Amino acid sequence: MTSTKSPITLSVIVDFWAFTAPRGAMEVEFDDDDLNRLEVDPLFTGGHSAAIVSSFRLRMQQIRSAADERDFFALRSLHFKRLRGNRAHQHSMRLNRQFRLILELHGKGPQKVVRLVAIEDYH
């Protein structure tokens, strides 16, 4: 009996690999030292639940492996959106149904920098 993969499954695997494959990783800066510590200190929670901390660390891996913001738009589960009004220079990325990671993009081309601003409660 031969095993064949469905085109949908193979497509998902290819899409995932395309997003996570090492390329020109984006540089990351932090507005808040607690966000930096939240990424690197396994015991630090910054007052957030374990689920938020886990989601934040996953998003950090995705941000660091992205070539540019087009990767964020391509991965629809991030719900990556430009904010409006007086925050039009910022973007949000979903951590869960309630919390968003607020970030700013600086620079052009391959020298883009992601500046992490805050974790915010949208409700």
All heavy atoms as an XYZ file, in Angstrom:
1001
protein
N       0.830     -1.166      0.000
C       0.000      0.000      0.000
C       0.885      1.243      0.000
O       1.774      1.371      0.808
C      -0.857     -0.012      1.266
C      -2.236      0.457      1.035
S      -3.199      0.056      2.481
C      -4.001      1.568      2.639
N       0.640      2.154     -0.897
C       1.439      3.372     -0.947
C       0.713      4.491     -0.221
O      -0.510      4.543     -0.188
C       1.706      3.798     -2.405
O       0.463      4.051     -3.019
C       2.501      2.753     -3.144
N       1.494      5.357      0.324
C       0.931      6.490      1.054
C       1.058      7.740      0.192
O       2.114      8.036     -0.330
C       1.703      6.683      2.354
O       1.327      7.871      2.957
N      -0.043      8.435      0.074
C       0.000      9.701     -0.656
C      -0.524     10.799      0.242
O      -1.455     10.597      1.017
C      -0.862      9.649     -1.941
O      -2.204      9.373     -1.569
C      -0.344      8.597     -2.903
N       0.078     11.941      0.131
C      -0.371     13.090      0.913
C      -1.357     13.887      0.075
O      -1.185     14.037     -1.121
C       0.808     13.966      1.284
C       1.787     13.270      2.185
C       2.418     14.278      3.085
C       3.451     13.630      3.956
N       2.970     13.162      5.186
N      -2.372     14.363      0.717
C      -3.342     15.183     -0.007
C      -2.684     16.511     -0.368
O      -1.802     16.986      0.329
C      -4.587     15.413      0.839
O      -4.303     16.316      1.867
N      -3.117     17.142     -1.456
C      -2.536     18.429     -1.839
C      -2.697     19.499     -0.770
O      -1.855     20.350     -0.612
C      -3.302     18.809     -3.103
C      -3.931     17.565     -3.586
C      -4.090     16.663     -2.405
N      -3.788     19.428     -0.016
C      -4.024     20.432      1.022
C      -2.994     20.283      2.130
O      -2.387     21.244      2.562
C      -5.465     20.326      1.580
C      -6.454     20.703      0.494
C      -5.630     21.192      2.809
C      -7.886     20.464      0.848
N      -2.766     19.062      2.591
C      -1.789     18.828      3.652
C      -0.408     19.246      3.198
O       0.309     19.931      3.915
C      -1.781     17.340      4.062
O      -3.090     16.970      4.454
C      -0.811     17.094      5.186
N      -0.025     18.875      2.004
C       1.275     19.235      1.483
C       1.397     20.751      1.356
O       2.427     21.327      1.685
C       1.510     18.561      0.134
C       2.896     18.736     -0.463
C       3.963     18.246      0.512
C       2.997     17.975     -1.763
N       0.335     21.404      0.918
C       0.347     22.856      0.794
C       0.567     23.525      2.142
O       1.322     24.479      2.252
C      -0.968     23.334      0.177
O      -1.030     24.722      0.208
N      -0.087     23.027      3.187
C       0.076     23.589      4.527
C       1.509     23.407      4.998
O       2.114     24.325      5.547
C      -0.921     22.944      5.518
C      -0.586     23.323      6.947
C      -2.338     23.341      5.168
N       2.084     22.237      4.760
C       3.467     21.984      5.156
C       4.407     22.925      4.414
O       5.295     23.527      5.006
C       3.844     20.509      4.904
C       3.073     19.616      5.876
C       5.341     20.297      5.058
C       3.157     18.142      5.558
N       4.196     23.084      3.117
C       5.041     23.980      2.330
C       4.888     25.415      2.811
O       5.870     26.133      2.975
C       4.710     23.853      0.820
C       5.375     24.962      0.022
C       5.136     22.493      0.308
N       3.644     25.867      3.063
C       3.415     27.221      3.553
C       4.091     27.436      4.903
O       4.696     28.465      5.140
C       1.922     27.516      3.696
C       1.243     27.699      2.341
O       1.959     27.847      1.332
O       0.002     27.676      2.307
N       3.994     26.449      5.794
C       4.616     26.569      7.108
C       6.131     26.652      6.953
O       6.780     27.488      7.555
C       4.230     25.384      8.004
C       4.894     25.439      9.346
C       4.437     26.322     10.308
C       5.974     24.640      9.634
C       5.047     26.396     11.545
C       6.600     24.710     10.870
C       6.132     25.589     11.824
N       6.702     25.801      6.113
C       8.149     25.823      5.925
C       8.586     27.142      5.303
O       9.594     27.722      5.693
C       8.611     24.660      5.056
C      10.071     24.751      4.750
C      10.643     25.031      3.566
C      11.147     24.632      5.681
N      12.000     25.083      3.679
C      12.340     24.838      4.974
C      11.219     24.388      7.045
C      13.581     24.793      5.571
C      12.472     24.338      7.640
C      13.625     24.528      6.916
N       7.823     27.659      4.365
C       8.172     28.930      3.724
C       8.205     30.049      4.754
O       9.025     30.955      4.674
C       7.182     29.256      2.619
N       7.313     29.984      5.748
C       7.273     31.031      6.765
C       8.392     30.861      7.783
O       8.981     31.819      8.232
C       5.921     31.035      7.489
C       5.815     32.159      8.479
C       5.578     33.455      8.047
C       5.976     31.937      9.831
C       5.492     34.511      8.950
C       5.892     32.969     10.739
C       5.654     34.254     10.294
N       8.716     29.617      8.160
C       9.670     29.393      9.229
C      11.090     29.149      8.740
O      12.003     29.092      9.547
C       9.240     28.190     10.097
O       9.147     27.031      9.260
C       7.923     28.462     10.783
N      11.281     28.984      7.441
C      12.621     28.735      6.917
C      13.521     29.940      7.191
O      13.112     31.071      7.054
C      12.561     28.476      5.413
N      14.763     29.681      7.613
C      15.661     30.787      7.910
C      15.944     31.620      6.663
O      16.277     31.096      5.632
C      16.931     30.111      8.409
C      16.644     28.675      8.519
C      15.350     28.399      7.839
N      15.772     32.904      6.778
C      16.084     33.851      5.714
C      16.686     35.061      6.397
O      17.210     34.947      7.486
C      14.818     34.215      4.945
C      14.253     33.024      4.186
C      12.921     33.337      3.624
N      12.006     33.548      4.736
C      10.786     33.973      4.627
N      10.305     34.258      3.475
N      10.016     34.119      5.669
N      16.564     36.205      5.807
C      17.043     37.416      6.449
C      16.152     37.763      7.621
O      15.091     38.325      7.430
N      16.537     37.398      8.823
C      15.708     37.629     10.000
C      15.628     39.118     10.324
O      16.579     39.872     10.129
C      16.269     36.865     11.184
N      14.468     39.524     10.819
C      14.251     40.928     11.185
C      14.889     41.212     12.542
O      14.873     40.371     13.432
C      12.760     41.229     11.257
C      12.065     41.098      9.921
S      10.318     41.502      9.995
C      10.391     43.274      9.933
N      15.426     42.412     12.670
C      15.986     42.837     13.943
C      14.844     43.264     14.853
O      13.850     43.812     14.394
C      16.935     44.015     13.716
C      17.653     44.450     14.968
C      18.610     45.601     14.714
O      19.062     45.768     13.570
O      18.877     46.345     15.664
N      14.991     42.999     16.150
C      13.939     43.308     17.123
C      14.497     44.246     18.192
O      15.598     44.033     18.699
C      13.399     42.021     17.780
C      12.382     42.344     18.858
C      12.811     41.092     16.744
N      13.722     45.284     18.509
C      14.021     46.196     19.612
C      12.820     46.208     20.548
O      11.707     45.886     20.139
C      14.278     47.616     19.093
C      15.476     47.740     18.208
C      15.646     49.148     17.644
O      14.720     49.989     17.804
O      16.687     49.399     17.024
N      13.054     46.612     21.798
C      11.995     46.621     22.799
C      11.826     48.018     23.385
O      12.803     48.631     23.800
C      12.325     45.640     23.932
C      12.415     44.208     23.485
C      13.610     43.672     23.045
C      11.289     43.397     23.486
C      13.689     42.350     22.630
C      11.356     42.076     23.078
C      12.563     41.555     22.644
N      10.588     48.515     23.429
C      10.283     49.768     24.116
C      10.335     49.573     25.621
O      10.624     50.499     26.360
C       8.865     50.237     23.746
C       8.881     51.414     22.808
O       9.961     51.776     22.313
O       7.797     51.969     22.556
N      10.031     48.372     26.048
C       9.901     48.043     27.466
C      10.839     46.875     27.785
O      10.778     45.829     27.142
C       8.438     47.659     27.738
C       8.146     47.355     29.180
O       9.065     47.360     30.015
O       6.958     47.102     29.493
N      11.700     47.068     28.777
C      12.633     46.003     29.162
C      11.908     44.746     29.626
O      12.439     43.640     29.509
C      13.584     46.490     30.258
C      14.596     47.502     29.741
O      14.882     47.493     28.525
O      15.098     48.295     30.555
N      10.693     44.893     30.160
C       9.931     43.723     30.597
C       9.578     42.807     29.417
O       9.520     41.597     29.572
C       8.652     44.139     31.331
C       8.927     44.570     32.767
O      10.061     44.361     33.254
O       8.005     45.112     33.405
N       9.336     43.385     28.237
C       9.053     42.553     27.056
C      10.287     41.753     26.658
O      10.189     40.577     26.300
C       8.575     43.415     25.892
C       7.202     44.052     26.051
C       6.910     44.974     24.873
C       6.123     42.982     26.171
N      11.444     42.376     26.740
C      12.688     41.664     26.449
C      12.883     40.531     27.462
O      13.191     39.398     27.084
C      13.859     42.638     26.492
C      15.168     42.001     26.076
O      15.195     40.972     25.407
N      16.256     42.619     26.472
N      12.683     40.836     28.708
C      12.836     39.828     29.762
C      11.812     38.707     29.607
O      12.118     37.534     29.841
C      12.704     40.491     31.131
C      13.007     39.564     32.266
C      13.059     40.298     33.588
N      13.127     39.318     34.665
C      12.745     39.555     35.910
N      12.327     40.753     36.253
N      12.824     38.606     36.808
N      10.599     39.054     29.190
C       9.542     38.064     28.988
C       9.951     37.035     27.933
O       9.628     35.859     28.044
C       8.247     38.762     28.578
C       6.976     37.944     28.565
C       6.668     37.380     29.952
C       5.814     38.779     28.069
N      10.689     37.487     26.928
C      11.139     36.571     25.885
C      12.255     35.642     26.372
O      12.251     34.456     26.054
C      11.643     37.345     24.666
C      12.112     36.419     23.564
C      12.763     37.123     22.408
O      13.144     38.304     22.519
O      12.910     36.465     21.361
N      13.188     36.141     27.159
C      14.400     35.371     27.470
C      14.433     34.715     28.843
O      15.164     33.756     29.044
C      15.665     36.243     27.288
C      15.798     36.694     25.854
C      15.669     37.436     28.226
N      13.666     35.221     29.788
C      13.681     34.676     31.153
C      12.523     33.689     31.320
O      11.362     34.095     31.387
C      13.563     35.815     32.166
C      13.686     35.356     33.614
O      13.612     34.134     33.874
O      13.851     36.225     34.494
N      12.831     32.384     31.431
C      11.759     31.389     31.495
C      10.882     31.481     32.747
O       9.764     30.982     32.748
C      12.495     30.051     31.453
C      13.914     30.345     31.754
C      14.160     31.782     31.458
N      11.352     32.147     33.793
C      10.563     32.250     35.017
C       9.780     33.551     35.118
O       8.919     33.694     35.975
C      11.481     32.109     36.241
C      12.254     30.783     36.325
C      13.168     30.782     37.541
C      11.303     29.604     36.351
N      10.057     34.505     34.243
C       9.408     35.814     34.297
C       8.085     35.789     33.530
O       8.024     35.308     32.405
C      10.335     36.879     33.698
C       9.793     38.272     33.773
C       9.699     38.936     34.988
C       9.379     38.931     32.630
C       9.201     40.224     35.061
C       8.888     40.218     32.687
C       8.797     40.874     33.907
N       7.025     36.319     34.151
C       5.719     36.367     33.485
C       5.257     37.795     33.224
O       4.313     37.995     32.457
C       4.627     35.664     34.315
O       4.426     36.401     35.526
C       4.989     34.221     34.602
N       5.865     38.773     33.871
C       5.460     40.165     33.686
C       4.026     40.428     34.105
O       3.406     41.377     33.634
N       3.471     39.579     34.946
C       2.091     39.736     35.401
C       1.065     39.165     34.443
O      -0.133     39.334     34.643
N       1.510     38.483     33.387
C       0.605     37.887     32.404
C       0.383     36.405     32.706
O       1.198     35.762     33.364
C       1.190     38.028     30.991
C       1.402     39.438     30.583
N       0.372     40.299     30.267
C       2.535     40.160     30.440
C       0.868     41.471     29.948
N       2.183     41.421     30.044
N      -0.704     35.874     32.191
C      -1.000     34.450     32.376
C       0.010     33.605     31.594
O       0.670     34.092     30.664
C      -2.415     34.138     31.886
O      -2.465     34.247     30.466
N       0.083     32.334     31.946
C       0.989     31.417     31.258
C       0.647     31.312     29.771
O       1.539     31.207     28.919
C       0.939     30.040     31.916
N      -0.642     31.380     29.432
C      -1.060     31.293     28.033
C      -0.564     32.504     27.232
O      -0.115     32.357     26.090
C      -2.582     31.194     27.944
N      -0.619     33.687     27.815
C      -0.145     34.898     27.135
C       1.367     34.839     26.962
O       1.896     35.173     25.900
C      -0.556     36.171     27.916
C      -2.064     36.320     27.908
C       0.108     37.410     27.340
C      -2.670     36.448     26.528
N       2.070     34.412     27.993
C       3.532     34.300     27.914
C       3.924     33.313     26.818
O       4.808     33.588     25.999
C       4.127     33.885     29.278
C       5.615     33.583     29.160
C       3.876     34.971     30.320
N       3.251     32.185     26.770
C       3.530     31.184     25.748
C       3.255     31.725     24.346
O       4.070     31.548     23.428
C       2.686     29.936     26.011
O       2.890     28.979     25.012
N       2.134     32.404     24.169
C       1.793     33.005     22.877
C       2.802     34.074     22.481
O       3.199     34.168     21.322
C       0.395     33.627     22.914
O      -0.572     32.630     23.046
N       3.217     34.884     23.446
C       4.208     35.928     23.181
C       5.514     35.306     22.694
O       6.102     35.773     21.711
C       4.445     36.763     24.436
C       5.578     37.739     24.296
C       5.404     38.926     23.599
C       6.817     37.474     24.854
C       6.455     39.827     23.455
C       7.866     38.369     24.721
C       7.682     39.549     24.019
N       5.972     34.265     23.353
C       7.243     33.633     22.951
C       7.137     32.985     21.574
O       8.092     33.032     20.790
C       7.672     32.636     24.013
C       8.093     33.351     25.289
C       8.522     32.434     26.393
N       8.908     33.232     27.551
C       8.791     32.830     28.794
N       8.317     31.634     29.071
N       9.164     33.629     29.783
N       5.990     32.416     21.251
C       5.778     31.869     19.906
C       5.819     32.998     18.874
O       6.468     32.875     17.825
C       4.443     31.130     19.829
C       4.033     30.661     18.436
C       5.028     29.644     17.891
C       2.633     30.078     18.464
N       5.145     34.103     19.156
C       5.150     35.246     18.232
C       6.565     35.782     18.046
O       6.951     36.172     16.950
C       4.238     36.374     18.724
C       2.784     36.021     18.747
C       2.224     35.775     17.352
N       0.825     35.422     17.418
C       0.347     34.239     17.118
N       1.154     33.272     16.712
N      -0.946     33.995     17.204
N       7.358     35.777     19.104
C       8.736     36.255     18.990
C       9.545     35.366     18.044
O      10.340     35.866     17.252
C       9.407     36.321     20.367
C       8.876     37.436     21.239
S       8.932     39.058     20.458
C      10.665     39.216     20.095
N       9.342     34.066     18.100
C      10.018     33.165     17.166
C       9.589     33.476     15.736
O      10.418     33.495     14.818
C       9.708     31.714     17.502
C      10.337     31.245     18.786
C       9.890     29.845     19.167
O       9.090     29.222     18.478
N      10.401     29.353     20.275
N       8.303     33.728     15.540
C       7.792     34.031     14.209
C       8.323     35.375     13.710
O       8.685     35.505     12.536
C       6.262     34.018     14.218
C       5.710     32.630     14.461
C       4.230     32.623     14.784
O       3.734     33.519     15.463
N       3.533     31.627     14.294
N       8.381     36.356     14.581
C       8.900     37.672     14.205
C      10.376     37.564     13.828
O      10.809     38.081     12.800
C       8.708     38.692     15.350
C       7.224     39.040     15.504
C       9.551     39.945     15.124
C       6.894     39.814     16.767
N      11.141     36.873     14.648
C      12.581     36.769     14.395
C      12.903     35.981     13.132
O      13.948     36.185     12.530
C      13.282     36.172     15.606
C      13.307     37.121     16.793
C      14.196     36.627     17.906
N      14.157     37.489     19.061
C      14.843     38.613     19.191
N      15.606     39.026     18.218
N      14.763     39.331     20.301
N      12.027     35.087     12.714
C      12.301     34.290     11.513
C      11.751     34.929     10.231
O      12.036     34.455      9.143
C      11.737     32.881     11.674
O      10.337     32.904     11.695
N      10.993     36.013     10.363
C      10.382     36.652      9.196
C      11.406     37.483      8.424
O      12.283     38.114      9.011
C       9.232     37.549      9.639
N      11.272     37.485      7.102
C      12.126     38.325      6.255
C      11.669     39.775      6.323
O      12.472     40.690      6.384
C      12.103     37.825      4.820
N      10.367     39.990      6.310
C       9.781     41.323      6.433
C       8.312     41.170      6.809
O       7.836     40.056      7.026
C       9.966     42.168      5.171
C       9.344     41.547      3.930
O       8.283     40.899      4.046
O       9.911     41.718      2.841
N       7.585     42.290      6.883
C       6.207     42.244      7.379
C       5.264     41.492      6.459
O       4.182     41.093      6.872
C       5.672     43.649      7.673
C       5.392     44.481      6.463
C       6.593     45.241      5.940
O       7.719     44.990      6.383
O       6.386     46.100      5.074
N       5.645     41.264      5.222
C       4.781     40.490      4.324
C       4.556     39.079      4.865
O       3.496     38.497      4.664
C       5.371     40.440      2.916
C       5.326     41.794      2.224
C       6.012     41.752      0.902
N       7.440     41.493      1.126
C       8.349     41.456      0.171
N       7.992     41.627     -1.082
N       9.619     41.238      0.453
N       5.543     38.549      5.582
C       5.366     37.239      6.213
C       4.270     37.286      7.270
O       3.530     36.323      7.459
C       6.669     36.752      6.843
C       7.704     36.351      5.820
O       7.331     36.080      4.655
O       8.897     36.293      6.173
N       4.153     38.394      7.982
C       3.105     38.538      8.996
C       1.726     38.571      8.354
O       0.788     37.943      8.842
C       3.298     39.814      9.826
C       4.643     39.933     10.487
C       5.189     41.179     10.719
C       5.367     38.822     10.879
C       6.414     41.321     11.343
C       6.601     38.947     11.495
C       7.132     40.207     11.724
N       1.589     39.309      7.259
C       0.311     39.374      6.554
C      -0.048     38.014      5.950
O      -1.211     37.644      5.897
C       0.336     40.442      5.460
C       0.279     41.846      5.968
C       1.378     42.684      5.885
C      -0.881     42.352      6.543
C       1.329     43.989      6.347
C      -0.948     43.657      7.015
C       0.173     44.472      6.911
N       0.952     37.268      5.505
C       0.713     35.977      4.857
C       0.205     34.931      5.849
O      -0.580     34.059      5.489
C       1.987     35.475      4.179
N       0.649     35.009      7.080
C       0.211     34.048      8.099
C      -1.029     34.634      8.784
O      -0.937     35.385      9.745
C       1.330     33.782      9.105
C       1.137     32.593     10.015
C       0.950     31.304      9.215
C       2.304     32.433     10.954
N      -2.176     34.282      8.269
C      -3.426     34.918      8.686
C      -3.762     34.717     10.161
O      -4.456     35.534     10.755
C      -4.564     34.447      7.796
C      -4.264     34.878      6.348
C      -5.376     34.769      5.377
N      -6.681     35.177      5.794
C      -7.160     36.423      5.693
N      -6.409     37.374      5.215
N      -8.391     36.686      6.058
N      -3.267     33.658     10.783
C      -3.569     33.420     12.195
C      -2.969     34.496     13.104
O      -3.387     34.634     14.246
C      -3.063     32.046     12.625
O      -1.651     31.987     12.521
N      -2.015     35.279     12.599
C      -1.445     36.368     13.399
C      -2.400     37.547     13.526
O      -2.265     38.358     14.435
C      -0.139     36.866     12.766
C       1.028     35.898     12.704
C       2.214     36.545     12.013
C       1.405     35.410     14.081
N      -3.361     37.655     12.596
C      -4.276     38.803     12.564
C      -3.466     40.103     12.607
O      -3.771     41.023     13.378
C      -5.277     38.755     13.719
C      -6.194     37.584     13.651
N      -7.418     37.645     13.023
C      -6.070     36.313     14.107
C      -7.998     36.465     13.110
N      -7.204     35.637     13.752
N      -2.435     40.178     11.783
C      -1.549     41.334     11.732
C      -2.260     42.485     11.032
O      -2.686     42.354      9.888
C      -0.269     40.960     10.988
C       0.777     42.030     10.990
C       1.427     42.379     12.161
C       1.118     42.682      9.820
C       2.403     43.367     12.163
C       2.087     43.663      9.806
C       2.731     44.007     10.980
N      -2.415     43.607     11.748
C      -3.172     44.732     11.196
C      -2.507     46.045     11.561
O      -1.947     46.190     12.638
C      -4.587     44.747     11.760
C      -5.360     43.520     11.390
C      -6.768     43.582     11.908
C      -7.437     42.363     11.549
N      -8.266     41.637     11.433
N      -2.634     46.999     10.644
C      -2.193     48.369     10.923
C      -3.276     49.035     11.758
O      -4.469     48.903     11.473
C      -1.992     49.124      9.625
C      -1.580     50.580      9.840
C      -1.447     51.325      8.535
N      -0.312     50.844      7.773
C       0.895     51.414      7.782
N       1.100     52.490      8.508
N       1.874     50.923      7.067
N      -2.868     49.758     12.801
C      -3.822     50.476     13.627
C      -4.221     51.775     12.931
O      -3.610     52.174     11.944
C      -3.227     50.732     15.007
C      -2.852     49.462     15.795
C      -2.255     49.825     17.143
C      -4.038     48.542     15.961
N      -5.235     52.428     13.451
C      -5.783     53.626     12.821
C      -5.659     54.837     13.731
O      -5.353     54.717     14.903
C      -7.255     53.406     12.480
C      -7.459     52.315     11.469
C      -8.923     52.145     11.181
N      -9.114     51.062     10.223
C     -10.262     50.505      9.986
N     -11.343     50.910     10.624
N     -10.357     49.538      9.104
N      -5.975     55.988     13.154
C      -5.996     57.236     13.926
C      -4.614     57.655     14.361
O      -3.656     57.591     13.595
N      -4.516     58.075     15.640
C      -3.228     58.549     16.143
C      -2.231     57.412     16.370
O      -1.102     57.658     16.778
C      -3.415     59.384     17.425
C      -4.002     58.577     18.561
O      -4.457     57.446     18.374
N      -4.025     59.164     19.742
N      -2.648     56.179     16.089
C      -1.748     55.026     16.207
C      -1.487     54.394     14.841
O      -1.111     53.226     14.757
C      -2.359     53.999     17.162
C      -2.524     54.565     18.570
C      -3.085     53.555     19.506
N      -2.006     52.695     19.951
C      -2.182     51.692     20.809
N      -3.360     51.435     21.296
N      -1.162     50.947     21.167
N      -1.652     55.148     13.772
C      -1.498     54.631     12.415
C      -0.071     54.164     12.125
O       0.147     53.419     11.176
C      -1.925     55.684     11.394
N       0.886     54.574     12.933
C       2.275     54.140     12.760
C       2.552     52.800     13.444
O       3.653     52.277     13.365
C       3.225     55.205     13.319
C       3.061     55.436     14.789
N       1.966     56.101     15.316
C       3.833     55.067     15.835
C       2.086     56.133     16.637
N       3.211     55.517     16.973
N       1.532     52.241     14.090
C       1.683     50.981     14.818
C       0.867     49.869     14.172
O      -0.057     50.119     13.397
C       1.252     51.149     16.278
C       2.122     52.114     17.041
C       1.668     52.292     18.476
O       0.482     52.172     18.794
N       2.622     52.583     19.354
N       1.221     48.637     14.533
C       0.508     47.448     14.084
C       0.177     46.597     15.301
O       0.810     46.714     16.352
C       1.383     46.618     13.140
C       1.661     47.282     11.838
N       2.569     48.302     11.705
C       1.143     47.068     10.606
C       2.613     48.689     10.442
N       1.755     47.957      9.751
N      -0.805     45.715     15.136
C      -1.119     44.762     16.202
C      -1.014     43.346     15.654
O      -1.225     43.099     14.465
C      -2.520     45.008     16.773
O      -3.514     44.617     15.855
N      -0.670     42.451     16.555
C      -0.550     41.042     16.238
C      -1.255     40.279     17.367
O      -1.008     40.530     18.546
C       0.938     40.674     16.172
C       1.243     39.295     15.689
S       3.034     39.005     15.615
C       3.472     39.945     14.179
N      -2.108     39.363     17.018
C      -2.938     38.666     17.994
C      -2.129     37.681     18.834
O      -1.367     36.879     18.307
C      -4.046     37.924     17.256
C      -5.050     37.279     18.144
C      -6.130     36.649     17.309
N      -7.175     36.143     18.171
C      -8.336     35.712     17.753
N      -8.603     35.714     16.467
N      -9.229     35.268     18.588
N      -2.316     37.753     20.155
C      -1.766     36.738     21.060
C      -2.843     35.716     21.409
O      -2.573     34.531     21.471
C      -1.209     37.390     22.333
C      -0.004     38.311     22.141
C       0.386     38.958     23.457
C       1.162     37.555     21.544
N      -4.040     36.209     21.691
C      -5.225     35.356     21.884
C      -6.447     36.215     21.574
O      -6.318     37.298     21.037
C      -5.255     34.723     23.289
C      -5.490     35.716     24.406
O      -5.776     36.890     24.188
N      -5.353     35.251     25.632
N      -7.622     35.770     21.928
C      -8.837     36.531     21.596
C      -8.858     37.906     22.265
O      -9.463     38.835     21.764
C     -10.078     35.759     22.013
C     -10.256     34.483     21.234
C     -11.460     33.756     21.695
N     -12.430     33.802     20.601
C     -13.645     33.358     20.678
N     -14.086     32.860     21.816
N     -14.442     33.395     19.642
N      -8.196     38.030     23.397
C      -8.280     39.252     24.188
C      -7.048     40.149     24.065
O      -7.166     41.371     24.069
C      -8.497     38.886     25.652
C      -8.691     40.064     26.570
C      -8.998     39.640     27.984
O      -9.123     38.462     28.282
N      -9.114     40.608     28.865
N      -5.861     39.588     23.958
C      -4.628     40.366     24.022
C      -3.933     40.459     22.664
O      -3.939     39.508     21.886
C      -3.661     39.763     25.048
C      -4.095     39.989     26.458
C      -4.917     39.073     27.099
C      -3.703     41.125     27.151
C      -5.341     39.277     28.405
C      -4.121     41.343     28.448
C      -4.939     40.414     29.082
N      -3.315     41.633     22.436
C      -2.581     41.891     21.202
C      -1.179     42.385     21.533
O      -0.977     43.092     22.534
C      -3.269     42.971     20.355
C      -4.702     42.686     19.987
C      -4.827     41.519     19.019
N      -6.185     41.326     18.547
C      -7.084     40.549     19.148
N      -6.779     39.915     20.243
N      -8.287     40.407     18.636
N      -0.244     42.038     20.674
C       1.107     42.560     20.750
C       1.153     43.788     19.846
O       0.829     43.700     18.661
C       2.109     41.499     20.282
C       3.568     41.891     20.279
C       4.043     42.238     21.692
C       4.411     40.747     19.720
N       1.522     44.932     20.405
C       1.594     46.182     19.645
C       3.045     46.393     19.232
O       3.956     46.298     20.060
C       1.102     47.384     20.478
C      -0.291     47.114     21.053
C       1.133     48.657     19.653
C      -1.363     46.842     20.023
N       3.243     46.675     17.934
C       4.599     46.854     17.433
C       4.654     47.943     16.380
O       3.637     48.352     15.834
C       5.156     45.539     16.889
C       4.319     44.760     15.877
C       4.736     45.114     14.474
C       4.496     43.289     16.118
N       5.864     48.402     16.129
C       6.119     49.407     15.100
C       7.184     48.859     14.161
O       8.070     48.120     14.590
C       6.627     50.709     15.732
C       5.641     51.346     16.673
C       6.207     52.538     17.432
O       7.422     52.823     17.290
O       5.444     53.168     18.179
N       7.097     49.225     12.894
C       8.084     48.834     11.894
C       8.887     50.062     11.503
O       8.313     51.106     11.194
C       7.395     48.243     10.667
C       6.551     46.994     10.936
C       5.757     46.634      9.694
C       7.421     45.838     11.372
N      10.204     49.934     11.519
C      11.089     51.043     11.168
C      12.075     50.579     10.109
O      12.485     49.412     10.099
C      11.853     51.537     12.402
C      10.973     52.064     13.477
N      10.428     53.326     13.443
C      10.521     51.496     14.629
C       9.694     53.516     14.519
N       9.728     52.412     15.251
N      12.467     51.482      9.236
C      13.446     51.173      8.204
C      12.794     50.707      6.915
O      11.576     50.632      6.805
N      13.647     50.385      5.950
C      13.171     49.950      4.639
C      13.966     48.739      4.184
O      15.097     48.540      4.593
C      13.335     51.070      3.617
C      12.460     52.262      3.919
C      12.515     53.269      2.803
C      11.751     54.484      3.261
N      10.787     54.975      2.381
N      13.330     47.965      3.326
C      14.000     46.817      2.716
C      14.505     45.817      3.729
O      13.859     45.579      4.754
N      15.670     45.240      3.474
C      16.174     44.169      4.344
C      16.649     44.650      5.715
O      16.932     43.846      6.578
C      17.334     43.578      3.542
C      17.756     44.651      2.607
C      16.524     45.465      2.320
N      16.725     45.958      5.930
C      17.161     46.473      7.227
C      15.989     46.852      8.128
O      16.148     47.661      9.034
C      18.068     47.707      7.039
C      19.445     47.392      6.531
C      19.476     47.101      5.043
O      18.700     47.653      4.288
N      20.359     46.219      4.632
N      14.823     46.279      7.916
C      13.655     46.603      8.749
C      13.880     46.173     10.187
O      14.472     45.136     10.461
C      12.423     45.893      8.210
C      11.781     46.710      7.142
C      10.326     46.903      7.367
C       9.871     47.898      6.351
N       8.853     47.460      5.500
N      13.368     46.999     11.085
C      13.450     46.724     12.516
C      12.034     46.676     13.070
O      11.211     47.540     12.770
C      14.260     47.825     13.241
C      14.257     47.605     14.739
C      15.681     47.881     12.705
N      11.746     45.662     13.874
C      10.469     45.564     14.577
C      10.702     46.080     15.995
O      11.578     45.583     16.704
C       9.965     44.105     14.638
C       8.710     44.010     15.483
C       9.735     43.565     13.255
N       9.955     47.084     16.383
C      10.048     47.626     17.735
C       8.794     47.223     18.488
O       7.687     47.622     18.135
C      10.184     49.145     17.697
C      10.384     49.737     19.067
C      11.037     51.113     18.963
N      11.423     51.600     20.256
C      12.549     51.304     20.885
N      13.417     50.509     20.330
N      12.809     51.810     22.069
N       8.973     46.412     19.538
C       7.846     45.946     20.341
C       7.493     47.006     21.376
O       8.345     47.454     22.124
C       8.187     44.630     21.025
C       8.506     43.485     20.071
C       8.873     42.251     20.841
C       7.347     43.217     19.142
N       6.212     47.386     21.388
C       5.756     48.484     22.228
C       5.095     47.970     23.503
O       5.430     48.386     24.600
C       4.785     49.401     21.449
C       4.237     50.507     22.332
C       5.472     49.967     20.227
N       4.129     47.054     23.370
C       3.354     46.628     24.540
C       2.503     45.406     24.230
O       2.281     45.072     23.071
C       2.447     47.765     24.999
N       2.035     44.792     25.297
C       0.969     43.785     25.212
C      -0.270     44.483     25.765
O      -0.241     44.984     26.892
C       1.294     42.534     26.033
C       2.500     41.817     25.434
C       0.081     41.606     26.124
C       2.999     40.637     26.247
N      -1.336     44.536     24.953
C      -2.529     45.281     25.359
C      -3.766     44.420     25.347
O      -3.935     43.559     24.496
C      -2.736     46.486     24.438
C      -1.673     47.537     24.605
C      -1.962     48.808     23.818
O      -3.030     48.886     23.160
O      -1.123     49.709     23.871
N      -4.649     44.734     26.293
C      -5.961     44.102     26.393
C      -6.916     44.864     25.493
O      -7.128     46.055     25.676
C      -6.418     44.167     27.855
C      -7.746     43.495     28.098
O      -8.472     43.186     27.121
O      -8.068     43.273     29.273
N      -7.474     44.205     24.492
C      -8.365     44.867     23.543
C      -9.809     44.933     24.024
O     -10.643     45.478     23.335
C      -8.315     44.140     22.199
C      -7.398     44.792     21.204
C      -6.209     45.377     21.585
C      -7.716     44.811     19.858
C      -5.366     45.953     20.672
C      -6.881     45.392     18.933
C      -5.705     45.958     19.347
O      -4.874     46.536     18.434
N     -10.101     44.380     25.198
C     -11.497     44.362     25.650
C     -11.649     45.070     26.970
O     -10.844     45.284     27.723
C     -11.993     42.928     25.775
C     -12.066     42.242     24.448
N     -10.973     41.960     23.687
C     -13.113     41.795     23.724
C     -11.332     41.365     22.571
N     -12.620     41.245     22.561
